[in-house]
Amino acid sequence: MKTGNLYDPNLHLFLDDAEVQDHPGFVRKVQQPERVGDGPVLSPDRPWEGKAVQMWGGALYDDEEDLFKMWYYAVNMELYNRDRTGMYICYATSKDAVTWDKPELGICESEGSTANNIVYPPPGCTDLGADPWGVVKDEHAEDPQKRYKMMVYQQRPTPDAPVFDEVGMTREEKNEARKHLLRVIKDHLGGYPVFSPDGLHWTDGEEICVPRAGDGGTLVYDPMKQRYIAASRRYGTVLDHFVIEWKKYRRVISMCFSEDFVNWSPQQTVIKPDDFDDPLDQFYVMTPCVYGNQYIGFLGPQEV
């Protein structure tokens, strides 16, 4: 697995007191990371990227090619509002993880041209959305067409989903209509698999992996237990998010696991806001990783 494997059963980081019996005279000191340079390493400088690029995707070091690879998210709202395009997963490479190149790949079209670094959605793909959770390179994949694995948040078409017009509806009628719609589609939205032989040409998988998950998520490989981990923000019920009372809801982080990227365990809540958090804090996304002999989670809160 080319995933930045930092697993070492003999490395004890002592980030908490789990392995510490006593610590007379010792003080834990948290170090702040230092920023490299004065600006971002990646900025929106292409027409299809709109006004912002987001590290909502994944990056890895491929020692086979001696290359850092990044899949990032770009949203051009002008294109989206005009013709429902403009939500792209783009590809960049780097030798040092500081200076990044955006190659012209000639794969996906934007405004009539394929002279761009867009890799998803692939040609002919319908408007399913493209919120990426992460990319893993699987060196031991039995199917070479699935060497690269990605998970994206999507809502796939639901034949029996009701269609309604909110014009003339009262607030209560709108909420009831939305609740009914979400009851029908709830098992068709969440994390879906996407596969590629080279990290550039992607094909959508058919079966949902993580139903009822949120759009903010991460996908990583766990070298300690040799499995995949998908983490997502989770609603108490999917209906809570889109109705008028949604601001009263506290998002929590859940995880699920798979050894084969096909069969996934049910979502399990692993962390939620408590009395130490601000009442307005929401746990929007968390990136887990294995470091030494334990797991570390990088939590992204959001205040609403």
C-alpha positions in Angstrom: 0.0 0.0 0.0 1.4 3.4 -1.0 -0.3 5.3 1.7 2.5 6.8 3.8 2.7 3.8 6.2 3.8 5.1 9.6 2.8 2.0 11.5 5.5 0.8 13.9 4.4 -1.4 16.8 7.6 -0.5 18.7 7.0 3.3 18.5 5.2 4.7 21.5 4.3 8.4 21.1 2.7 8.8 24.6 0.1 11.3 23.2 -2.1 10.4 26.1 -1.8 8.5 29.4 -3.1 5.2 28.0 0.4 3.5 28.3 1.7 5.7 31.1 1.7 4.1 34.6 3.2 7.2 36.3 5.0 10.3 35.2 6.9 12.1 38.1 8.8 15.0 36.8 7.6 14.7 33.2 5.5 17.3 31.4 3.7 16.8 28.1 4.4 19.7 25.7 2.4 20.1 22.5 4.4 21.5 19.6 2.9 23.7 17.0 3.7 22.9 13.4 5.5 25.5 11.4 4.1 26.8 8.1 6.3 26.3 5.1 6.4 29.6 3.2 4.0 32.5 3.4 1.3 31.3 1.0 -0.6 28.2 0.0 1.1 25.5 -2.1 -2.0 25.3 -4.3 -4.2 28.1 -5.5 -7.0 28.5 -8.1 -5.3 29.7 -11.2 -7.3 27.8 -13.9 -10.7 28.9 -15.3 -12.4 25.6 -14.3 -11.3 25.9 -10.7 -13.4 29.0 -9.9 -12.4 31.0 -6.8 -11.1 28.3 -4.5 -9.5 24.9 -4.5 -10.0 22.6 -1.5 -7.9 19.8 0.0 -11.1 17.8 0.1 -9.8 14.7 -1.6 -6.5 13.0 -0.9 -2.7 13.0 -1.3 -0.1 10.3 -1.2 3.5 9.7 -1.9 4.1 7.0 -4.6 7.6 5.6 -4.0 7.2 3.5 -7.1 7.2 6.7 -9.2 9.0 8.9 -6.6 6.2 11.4 -6.8 3.6 13.1 -4.6 0.1 12.9 -6.0 -2.9 15.0 -5.1 -6.6 14.7 -5.9 -8.3 18.0 -4.9 -11.7 19.5 -5.2 -12.6 22.5 -7.3 -16.0 24.1 -7.5 -16.8 26.8 -10.1 -20.1 28.2 -9.1 -20.5 30.1 -12.3 -20.4 26.9 -14.3 -22.6 25.1 -11.8 -25.3 27.7 -11.7 -25.3 27.8 -15.5 -25.3 24.2 -16.6 -24.8 22.0 -13.5 -21.2 21.4 -14.3 -18.2 22.9 -12.5 -17.8 20.4 -9.6 -14.5 18.7 -10.3 -11.9 16.5 -8.8 -8.5 17.6 -10.2 -5.1 16.1 -10.2 -1.7 17.6 -9.3 1.8 16.2 -8.8 4.9 17.3 -7.0 8.5 16.2 -6.3 8.8 18.0 -2.9 5.1 18.4 -1.8 5.6 22.2 -2.0 5.7 23.0 -5.7 2.8 21.4 -7.5 2.2 20.8 -11.2 -1.3 20.7 -12.8 -0.8 18.6 -16.0 -3.1 18.9 -19.0 -4.5 15.4 -19.2 -7.0 15.5 -22.0 -9.5 13.3 -20.1 -12.5 15.3 -19.0 -14.2 18.2 -20.7 -14.9 21.7 -19.3 -16.4 24.4 -21.5 -15.7 22.4 -24.6 -12.0 21.6 -23.9 -10.1 18.7 -22.4 -6.9 20.8 -21.9 -7.2 20.6 -18.1 -6.2 18.5 -15.1 -9.8 17.3 -14.3 -10.1 13.5 -13.7 -13.7 13.3 -12.3 -16.5 13.1 -13.2 -15.5 11.0 -16.1 -16.8 11.5 -19.7 -20.4 10.5 -20.0 -21.0 10.6 -16.2 -24.4 12.1 -15.2 -24.7 14.8 -12.5 -24.1 12.7 -9.4 -21.9 15.1 -7.5 -18.2 14.7 -6.7 -17.4 15.2 -3.0 -14.2 13.2 -2.7 -13.3 11.4 0.6 -9.8 10.2 -0.4 -7.7 8.0 -2.6 -5.7 4.9 -1.8 -3.3 3.1 -4.1 -3.6 -0.7 -3.7 -0.4 -2.4 -4.9 -2.0 -5.8 -4.3 -5.2 -5.3 -6.1 -6.3 -8.5 -7.8 -8.1 -6.4 -10.5 -5.6 -4.0 -12.1 -8.5 -1.8 -13.1 -9.1 -1.2 -9.3 -5.5 -0.4 -8.3 -6.6 3.1 -7.2 -9.6 3.3 -5.0 -11.5 6.4 -4.2 -14.7 7.1 -2.3 -17.1 10.0 -3.2 -20.3 11.2 -1.6 -23.2 11.1 -4.0 -26.9 10.7 -4.2 -27.6 8.2 -6.9 -30.9 8.3 -8.8 -33.9 6.9 -7.0 -36.8 5.8 -9.3 -39.5 6.2 -6.7 -38.4 9.5 -5.3 -41.3 12.0 -5.2 -41.2 15.2 -7.2 -42.8 18.3 -5.7 -43.0 22.0 -6.3 -42.3 24.2 -3.3 -44.0 27.2 -4.8 -47.1 28.1 -2.8 -46.2 25.7 0.0 -46.2 26.8 3.7 -43.1 26.2 5.7 -44.7 23.2 7.4 -45.7 21.7 4.1 -42.2 22.2 2.7 -40.7 20.5 5.7 -43.1 17.5 5.5 -42.4 17.2 1.8 -38.6 17.2 2.3 -38.9 14.7 5.2 -40.9 12.4 3.0 -38.4 12.8 0.1 -35.4 12.0 2.4 -37.1 8.9 3.8 -37.2 7.6 0.3 -33.7 8.5 -0.8 -31.8 8.0 2.5 -30.3 4.7 1.6 -29.2 6.0 -1.8 -27.0 8.8 -0.5 -23.6 8.4 1.1 -20.1 7.0 0.2 -19.8 5.3 -3.2 -16.7 3.6 -4.6 -14.8 4.8 -7.6 -11.9 2.8 -9.3 -9.0 3.5 -11.6 -6.0 1.7 -13.0 -3.7 4.8 -12.9 -5.3 7.4 -10.7 -6.5 9.3 -13.8 -9.2 7.4 -15.6 -12.0 6.6 -13.1 -15.0 4.3 -13.2 -17.9 4.5 -10.8 -18.7 1.5 -8.7 -22.3 0.4 -8.5 -23.0 -0.5 -4.9 -23.0 2.1 -2.1 -20.4 1.4 0.6 -21.5 3.8 3.4 -25.2 4.6 3.2 -26.6 7.7 5.1 -23.1 9.2 5.5 -22.5 13.0 5.2 -20.7 14.7 2.3 -17.7 15.4 4.5 -15.6 12.3 4.8 -12.2 10.7 4.6 -10.9 7.3 3.2 -7.6 5.9 4.4 -5.9 2.5 4.6 -5.1 1.1 8.0 -1.8 -0.8 7.9 -2.0 -1.9 11.5 -5.1 -4.0 11.0 -4.9 -4.2 7.2 -8.3 -2.8 6.4 -9.9 0.3 4.9 -11.4 3.0 7.1 -14.1 5.4 6.0 -14.8 8.3 8.4 -17.7 10.7 7.9 -19.8 13.3 9.7 -23.0 11.7 10.7 -26.5 12.9 11.5 -28.6 11.4 14.3 -31.0 10.8 11.5 -30.5 11.9 7.9 -33.7 13.9 8.1 -32.3 16.3 10.7 -30.0 18.0 8.4 -32.2 19.6 5.8 -35.3 20.7 7.7 -35.7 24.1 9.4 -34.4 22.9 12.8 -31.1 21.7 11.4 -29.0 24.3 13.3 -30.0 22.7 16.6 -28.4 19.4 15.6 -24.8 18.5 16.6 -22.8 16.7 13.9 -20.7 13.7 15.1 -18.0 11.6 13.6 -18.5 8.0 12.6 -16.3 5.3 11.2 -16.8 2.0 9.3 -14.4 -0.6 8.2 -13.7 -3.0 5.3 -11.0 -5.6 4.5 -12.0 -5.9 0.9 -13.5 -2.5 -0.1 -16.8 -4.3 -0.8 -18.2 -5.4 2.5 -18.4 -2.5 5.1 -19.3 -2.6 8.7 -22.2 -0.3 9.9 -21.3 3.2 10.9 -20.2 3.6 14.5 -20.0 6.9 16.3 -16.5 7.5 17.6 -16.5 11.1 18.8 -19.1 13.8 19.5 -19.1 17.3 21.0 -19.2 17.3 24.8 -19.2 19.9 27.6 -15.6 21.0 26.7 -16.8 22.2 23.3 -18.6 25.4 22.4 -22.4 24.8 22.1 -22.2 26.0 18.5 -19.3 23.6 17.5 -20.0 20.9 14.9 -17.6 18.1 14.2 -17.5 18.3 10.4 -14.8 15.9 9.3 -12.0 13.8 10.8 -9.0 12.3 9.1 -7.6 9.2 11.0 -4.2 7.7 10.5 -1.9 5.1 12.1 1.2 6.5 13.6 3.5 4.3 15.7 1.4 1.8 17.6 -1.8 3.8 17.7 -4.4 5.8 15.8 -4.5 9.6 15.6 -7.4 11.6 14.4 -7.2 15.2 12.9 -10.6 16.7 13.7 -12.1 19.6 11.7 -14.7 21.4 13.7 -17.1 24.0 12.4 -19.1 26.7 14.2 -22.6 27.4 13.0 
